Amino acid sequence: MLDKSSKIFIAGHRGLVGSAIWNNLKARGYNNLVGRGHKELDLTDQYAVRKFFDDEKPDAVVLAAAHVGGIMANSLYRADFIMENMKIQCNVIGEAYKHGVQKLLFLGSTCIYPKNAPQPMTEDCLLTSPLEYTNEEYAIAKIAGLKMCESYNLQYGTNYIAVMPTNLYGPNDNFHLENSHVMPAMMRKIYLAKLLNDNNWDAIRVDMNKRPVEGVDGSASEEDIKKVLAKYGIETNKVTLWGTGTPLREFLWSEEMADASVHVLLNVNFSDIIGIEKYSSVHLGASASGSTDRNTNAGRGGAIPSLGEIRNCHINVGTGKELTIKELSQLIVKTVGFTGEVFFDSTKPDGTMRKLIDVSKLHSLGWHHKIEIDEGVQRLFDWYQESLR
């Protein structure tokens, strides 16, 4: 059991979810937190990760670091998405086991589910039919990560839990147009189109200096700025978005994802998820301090036939509510105060048409969301404007 003095390593502590988890733990009085930026620790470097664990000896690990992006990035950099994420996961999870980490929380994504999975998607939908092609590599990497956690638990009696969040948004979100997710990309596009219509070049240059687009920043000419923005569907009082606008999406405020993650980290064990109480006393504690002999059957839940087949031990994290991409755009238009037009380019891919998750397991473990989408969009826009100051 983790206490307030436990050393917790948060991999990806500067990202959207990692930073929110860091702040949530701090607010709860957990101050012995460890984080490393990419320049300080390259998680794809096996030897660097091993040295970090040798030096720091964390009691718990939150693996929130990942190589992420939207449809465009997933389509263009397929090899990077599978290789980078697999390296990160193998290195961190492997070293966590070797160093006797008590608890590990792995963050995945609901893109792990099949493209045509029944809605809402329960955890048992995993690996039942083909994935969405545009993010197949990222999904496969995340499936491998959750299976690593599940398999280490079954073979070595560890306490590694995987949570699969729905689409996240919130403070420290990625608004860079080349590789951002749907909500921040849409919000920035609509905001910039409004500024172009207002002829507010001071604000446009501030925005471009903060987050250059393809190397074009606020010092560029108006012509060059307009040219690069047009490539992303941003024109004077007009925005063009990818797809038809009909796909349905579920969104969760990142700070709520953090709260759910910390709730699971502090209160939920593998035995709670699989519903086998005897597992924790007979198997789970055997290797929590790294004492399991990996050459024997001690602590190996998977070696006991009476447990049967144990799979799909991950936990969906979301709201259980959805809206169309078009409805989201209308909500952002209202929030930003945009008076122009939003068009959808149906020649571009939609991605998965629907990916609503079933959050029954999460609710049964004692956590529910509170922030609804309209409040969250306003919060995100407020944060974005503050980030430009």
C-alpha positions as CSV (number, residue, x, y, z in Angstrom):
1,M,0.0,0.0,0.0
2,L,1.4,3.4,-1.0
3,D,1.6,6.1,1.7
4,K,2.4,9.8,1.6
5,S,6.2,9.1,1.7
6,S,6.2,6.6,-1.2
7,K,8.4,7.7,-4.1
8,I,6.3,7.8,-7.2
9,F,7.9,8.2,-10.7
10,I,5.6,9.8,-13.2
11,A,6.8,9.2,-16.7
12,G,5.5,11.9,-18.9
13,H,5.0,14.4,-16.0
14,R,5.0,17.4,-18.4
15,G,2.3,16.1,-20.7
16,L,-1.4,16.5,-20.7
17,V,-2.3,13.7,-18.3
18,G,1.1,13.3,-16.5
19,S,1.1,16.9,-15.4
20,A,-2.5,16.6,-14.1
21,I,-1.6,13.4,-12.2
22,W,1.4,15.1,-10.7
23,N,-0.8,18.0,-9.5
24,N,-3.5,15.6,-8.2
25,L,-1.0,13.6,-6.2
26,K,0.5,16.9,-4.8
27,A,-3.0,18.1,-3.7
28,R,-3.5,14.8,-1.9
29,G,-0.2,15.3,0.1
30,Y,2.0,13.0,-2.0
31,N,5.2,15.1,-2.3
32,N,7.8,12.5,-3.0
33,L,7.3,12.6,-6.8
34,V,10.0,12.1,-9.4
35,G,9.8,13.3,-13.0
36,R,12.3,13.6,-15.9
37,G,11.9,15.6,-19.1
38,H,12.8,13.9,-22.4
39,K,16.2,15.7,-22.5
40,E,17.0,14.3,-19.0
41,L,15.8,10.8,-19.6
42,D,15.0,9.2,-23.0
43,L,12.6,6.4,-22.2
44,T,13.3,4.7,-25.5
45,D,16.9,4.2,-24.3
46,Q,17.0,0.9,-22.3
47,Y,20.3,1.6,-20.6
48,A,19.3,5.2,-19.5
49,V,16.0,3.8,-18.1
50,R,17.9,1.1,-16.2
51,K,20.3,3.6,-14.7
52,F,17.4,5.8,-13.7
53,F,15.7,3.0,-11.8
54,D,19.0,2.0,-10.2
55,D,19.5,5.5,-8.9
56,E,16.0,6.5,-7.9
57,K,14.4,3.2,-6.8
58,P,10.8,4.3,-7.1
59,D,8.1,2.6,-5.1
60,A,5.5,3.2,-7.7
61,V,5.4,4.2,-11.4
62,V,2.8,6.0,-13.5
63,L,3.5,5.4,-17.2
64,A,1.8,8.4,-18.9
65,A,4.6,9.0,-21.4
66,A,3.8,8.1,-25.0
67,H,4.4,9.1,-28.6
68,V,1.0,10.5,-29.6
69,G,-0.8,12.4,-32.4
70,G,-3.9,12.8,-34.4
71,I,-5.1,11.1,-37.7
72,M,-2.6,12.9,-39.9
73,A,0.4,12.1,-37.7
74,N,-0.8,8.5,-37.2
75,S,-1.1,8.0,-41.0
76,L,2.3,9.6,-41.8
77,Y,4.5,8.2,-39.1
78,R,3.3,4.6,-38.6
79,A,6.7,3.1,-37.9
80,D,7.5,5.8,-35.3
81,F,4.2,5.2,-33.5
82,I,4.6,1.5,-33.0
83,M,8.4,1.5,-32.4
84,E,8.6,4.5,-30.0
85,N,5.7,3.4,-27.8
86,M,6.9,-0.3,-27.7
87,K,10.4,0.8,-26.6
88,I,9.0,3.1,-23.9
89,Q,6.7,0.4,-22.5
90,C,9.2,-2.4,-22.6
91,N,11.9,-0.3,-20.9
92,V,9.7,1.1,-18.1
93,I,7.6,-1.9,-17.3
94,G,10.6,-4.2,-17.5
95,E,12.8,-2.1,-15.2
96,A,9.8,-1.6,-12.8
97,Y,9.7,-5.4,-12.4
98,K,13.4,-5.8,-12.0
99,H,13.5,-3.1,-9.4
100,G,10.6,-4.4,-7.3
101,V,8.2,-1.6,-7.9
102,Q,5.1,-2.1,-5.7
103,K,2.5,-0.5,-8.0
104,L,2.5,0.5,-11.7
105,L,-0.3,2.4,-13.6
106,F,-0.2,2.2,-17.4
107,L,-2.1,4.7,-19.4
108,G,-3.4,3.5,-22.8
109,S,-6.2,4.7,-25.1
110,T,-9.6,3.5,-26.2
111,C,-8.3,3.3,-29.7
112,I,-7.3,-0.2,-28.7
113,Y,-10.8,-1.3,-29.5
114,P,-12.0,-2.7,-32.9
115,K,-13.2,-0.2,-35.5
116,N,-16.7,-1.8,-35.5
117,A,-16.9,-2.8,-31.9
118,P,-20.4,-2.9,-30.4
119,Q,-21.3,0.3,-28.6
120,P,-20.7,1.2,-25.9
121,M,-17.5,-0.7,-25.8
122,T,-16.8,-2.9,-22.8
123,E,-13.3,-4.1,-21.8
124,D,-14.2,-7.5,-23.3
125,C,-14.4,-6.0,-26.8
126,L,-10.6,-6.1,-27.0
127,L,-9.2,-8.2,-29.9
128,T,-12.5,-9.3,-31.2
129,S,-12.2,-7.8,-34.7
130,P,-9.9,-5.5,-36.8
131,L,-8.7,-2.1,-35.6
132,E,-9.2,1.2,-37.3
133,Y,-6.5,1.4,-40.0
134,T,-5.4,5.0,-39.4
135,N,-4.2,4.4,-35.9
136,E,-3.5,0.7,-36.0
137,E,0.2,0.9,-35.0
138,Y,-0.5,3.1,-32.0
139,A,-3.3,0.8,-30.9
140,I,-1.2,-2.3,-31.2
141,A,1.5,-0.7,-29.1
142,K,-1.0,0.2,-26.4
143,I,-2.6,-3.3,-26.5
144,A,0.9,-4.7,-26.0
145,G,1.4,-2.4,-23.0
146,L,-1.8,-3.5,-21.2
147,K,-1.0,-7.2,-22.0
148,M,2.4,-6.7,-20.5
149,C,0.8,-5.5,-17.3
150,E,-1.7,-8.3,-17.3
151,S,1.0,-10.9,-18.1
152,Y,3.4,-9.7,-15.4
153,N,0.6,-9.9,-12.9
154,L,-0.3,-13.4,-13.9
155,Q,3.3,-14.7,-14.1
156,Y,5.0,-12.9,-11.4
157,G,2.2,-11.7,-9.0
158,T,2.9,-8.0,-9.6
159,N,0.3,-5.2,-9.1
160,Y,0.3,-3.4,-12.5
161,I,-3.0,-1.9,-13.7
162,A,-3.8,-0.5,-17.1
163,V,-6.4,2.3,-17.6
164,M,-7.8,3.2,-21.0
165,P,-8.9,6.8,-21.2
166,T,-11.3,8.1,-23.8
167,N,-10.4,11.3,-25.8
168,L,-8.8,13.7,-23.3
169,Y,-8.5,17.5,-23.3
170,G,-7.4,20.1,-20.8
171,P,-4.5,22.2,-19.4
172,N,-1.2,21.6,-21.3
173,D,-3.0,20.2,-24.3
174,N,-1.2,20.1,-27.6
175,F,-2.3,22.9,-29.9
176,H,0.4,22.4,-32.6
177,L,-1.6,22.0,-35.8
178,E,0.7,19.3,-37.3
179,N,0.1,16.7,-34.6
180,S,-2.6,17.7,-32.2
181,H,-5.8,15.9,-31.4
182,V,-9.2,16.8,-32.6
183,M,-10.5,19.3,-30.0
184,P,-7.4,21.5,-29.5
185,A,-6.8,21.5,-33.3
186,M,-10.3,22.5,-34.0
187,M,-10.3,25.2,-31.3
188,R,-7.1,26.8,-32.5
189,K,-8.3,26.7,-36.2
190,I,-11.5,28.4,-35.3
191,Y,-9.7,31.0,-33.1
192,L,-7.2,31.9,-35.8
193,A,-9.9,32.2,-38.4
194,K,-11.7,34.6,-36.1
195,L,-8.5,36.7,-35.7
196,L,-8.0,36.8,-39.5
197,N,-11.5,38.1,-39.9
198,D,-10.9,40.7,-37.2
199,N,-7.6,41.6,-38.9
200,N,-6.0,41.2,-35.5
201,W,-2.5,40.6,-36.6
202,D,-1.0,41.4,-33.2
203,A,-2.9,38.5,-31.7
204,I,-2.1,36.2,-34.7
205,R,1.6,36.9,-34.3
206,V,1.5,36.2,-30.6
207,D,-0.2,32.9,-31.3
208,M,2.3,31.9,-34.1
209,N,5.3,32.8,-31.9
210,K,4.0,30.6,-29.2
211,R,3.2,27.7,-31.5
212,P,4.9,28.0,-34.9
213,V,3.3,26.1,-37.8
214,E,5.8,24.3,-40.1
215,G,8.5,26.6,-38.9
216,V,6.5,29.7,-39.7
217,D,6.2,32.0,-36.6
218,G,4.9,35.5,-35.9
219,S,7.9,37.2,-37.5
220,A,6.8,36.0,-41.0
221,S,5.0,38.1,-43.5
222,E,1.2,38.2,-43.5
223,E,1.3,36.4,-46.8
224,D,3.4,33.6,-45.5
225,I,1.3,33.2,-42.4
226,K,-1.9,33.1,-44.4
227,K,-0.4,30.6,-46.8
228,V,0.7,28.1,-44.1
229,L,-2.6,28.5,-42.2
230,A,-4.6,27.8,-45.4
231,K,-2.9,24.4,-45.6
232,Y,-4.7,23.5,-42.4
233,G,-8.0,24.8,-43.5
234,I,-7.8,28.2,-41.7
235,E,-8.9,31.2,-43.8
236,T,-10.6,34.6,-43.0
237,N,-13.8,33.7,-41.2
238,K,-13.7,30.2,-42.7
239,V,-12.5,26.9,-41.3
240,T,-12.3,23.5,-43.1
241,L,-12.2,20.4,-41.0
242,W,-11.4,16.9,-41.9
243,G,-14.1,14.3,-42.6
244,T,-17.9,14.5,-42.6
245,G,-18.4,15.7,-39.1
246,T,-20.7,12.7,-38.3
247,P,-18.3,10.6,-36.2
248,L,-19.3,10.5,-32.5
249,R,-16.7,11.1,-29.9
250,E,-16.5,11.0,-26.1
251,F,-14.3,13.5,-24.2
252,L,-13.0,13.6,-20.7
253,W,-11.4,16.6,-19.0
254,S,-7.7,15.7,-18.3
255,E,-7.8,16.7,-14.7
256,E,-10.7,14.2,-14.2
257,M,-8.7,11.5,-15.9
258,A,-5.9,12.3,-13.5
259,D,-8.3,12.0,-10.5
260,A,-9.5,8.7,-11.8
261,S,-5.9,7.5,-12.3
262,V,-4.8,8.5,-8.8
263,H,-8.0,6.8,-7.4
264,V,-7.0,3.6,-9.1
265,L,-3.3,3.9,-8.2
266,L,-4.1,4.4,-4.5
267,N,-7.2,2.3,-4.0
268,V,-7.5,-0.5,-6.6
269,N,-5.5,-3.7,-6.9
270,F,-5.3,-6.4,-9.6
271,S,-7.3,-8.7,-7.3
272,D,-10.1,-6.1,-7.2
273,I,-10.3,-6.1,-11.0
274,I,-10.4,-9.8,-11.6
275,G,-12.7,-10.4,-8.7
276,I,-10.6,-13.1,-7.1
277,E,-9.9,-12.1,-3.5
278,K,-7.7,-15.2,-2.7
279,Y,-5.4,-14.1,-5.6
280,S,-4.0,-11.2,-3.6
281,S,-3.1,-13.2,-0.5
282,V,-1.8,-16.3,-2.4
283,H,-0.1,-14.6,-5.4
284,L,-0.1,-10.8,-5.5
285,G,2.2,-10.0,-2.7
286,A,4.8,-12.6,-3.7
287,S,6.8,-10.3,-5.9
288,A,5.7,-6.8,-4.7
289,S,9.2,-6.3,-3.2
290,G,11.0,-8.0,-6.1
291,S,11.4,-11.2,-4.1
292,T,9.8,-13.6,-6.6
293,D,12.1,-16.2,-8.1
294,R,11.3,-16.0,-11.8
295,N,12.6,-19.5,-12.2
296,T,10.0,-21.1,-10.0
297,N,6.2,-21.0,-9.9
298,A,6.1,-18.9,-6.7
299,G,3.7,-16.0,-7.3
300,R,2.7,-17.2,-10.7
301,G,-1.1,-16.7,-10.9
302,G,-1.1,-17.8,-14.5
303,A,0.3,-21.2,-13.5
304,I,-2.8,-22.1,-11.5
305,P,-5.6,-23.7,-13.6
306,S,-8.3,-23.0,-11.1
307,L,-8.1,-19.3,-11.9
308,G,-9.2,-20.0,-15.4
309,E,-8.6,-17.6,-18.3
310,I,-7.9,-14.1,-17.0
311,R,-7.9,-11.4,-19.6
312,N,-9.2,-7.8,-20.3
313,C,-8.1,-6.6,-16.9
314,H,-7.8,-3.0,-18.0
315,I,-10.2,-0.3,-17.0
316,N,-12.1,2.1,-19.3
317,V,-12.0,5.7,-18.1
318,G,-14.5,8.2,-19.5
319,T,-17.9,9.8,-19.2
320,G,-20.1,7.3,-21.1
321,K,-21.4,10.3,-23.1
322,E,-20.8,11.3,-26.7
323,L,-21.4,14.0,-29.3
324,T,-20.7,14.3,-33.0
325,I,-17.6,16.1,-34.4
326,K,-20.0,18.7,-36.0
327,E,-21.7,19.3,-32.6
328,L,-18.3,19.7,-31.0
329,S,-17.4,22.3,-33.7
330,Q,-20.6,24.2,-33.0
331,L,-19.9,24.2,-29.3
332,I,-16.4,25.6,-30.0
333,V,-17.7,28.2,-32.4
334,K,-20.1,29.5,-29.7
335,T,-17.3,29.5,-27.0
336,V,-14.8,31.3,-29.2
337,G,-17.3,33.8,-30.6
338,F,-16.7,32.8,-34.2
339,T,-19.2,34.3,-36.7
340,G,-17.8,32.6,-39.8
341,E,-18.5,29.2,-41.5
342,V,-17.2,25.7,-40.7
343,F,-17.0,23.3,-43.6
344,F,-16.2,19.6,-43.6
345,D,-14.0,18.0,-46.2
346,S,-15.5,14.6,-46.8
347,T,-12.6,13.5,-49.0
348,K,-10.5,13.3,-45.8
349,P,-10.8,10.3,-43.4
350,D,-13.2,10.3,-40.5
351,G,-11.4,7.7,-38.5
352,T,-13.6,5.4,-36.3
353,M,-17.2,6.4,-36.6
354,R,-18.0,5.8,-33.0
355,K,-16.0,4.9,-29.9
356,L,-18.2,5.3,-26.8
357,I,-16.9,3.3,-23.9
358,D,-18.7,1.5,-21.2
359,V,-17.5,2.8,-17.8
360,S,-19.4,0.3,-15.6
361,K,-16.2,-1.3,-14.3
362,L,-14.8,2.2,-13.3
363,H,-18.1,3.1,-11.5
364,S,-18.0,-0.2,-9.6
365,L,-14.5,0.7,-8.4
366,G,-15.8,4.0,-7.0
367,W,-15.1,6.8,-9.5
368,H,-17.5,9.0,-11.6
369,H,-16.8,12.1,-13.7
370,K,-18.2,15.6,-12.9
371,I,-17.2,18.0,-15.6
372,E,-19.5,18.0,-18.7
373,I,-18.4,18.9,-22.2
374,D,-19.8,22.4,-22.4
375,E,-18.0,23.4,-19.2
376,G,-14.9,21.7,-20.3
377,V,-14.7,23.4,-23.7
378,Q,-15.0,26.8,-22.0
379,R,-12.2,25.8,-19.5
380,L,-9.9,24.7,-22.4
381,F,-10.4,28.0,-24.3
382,D,-9.7,30.0,-21.2
383,W,-6.5,28.0,-20.6
384,Y,-5.5,28.4,-24.3
385,Q,-5.9,32.2,-24.1
386,E,-4.0,32.3,-20.8
387,S,-1.2,30.4,-22.4
388,L,-0.7,33.1,-25.0
389,R,-0.2,35.8,-22.4
